[in-house]
């Protein structure tokens, strides 16, 4: 048996409204976290490309002047 509140809503309706509000908030937080994750992933992919270019350039330098041919 629902007990009616002064504004005409039962306790079950209030609980449902509260749960829906909580669910919407969790969805919003999840969407923001997903957007940030996508941004970080894009940054990491760009950084990976720059690192790969630097490593390939360094590899080319080693081929031009191998360590065994250096004066020492």
Protein Blocks (a to p, Z undefined) as FASTA:
>chain_A
ZZddfkopafklmmmmmmmmmmmmmmmmmmmmmmmmmmmmmmmmmmmmmmmmmmmmmmmm
mmmmgfklpcZZ
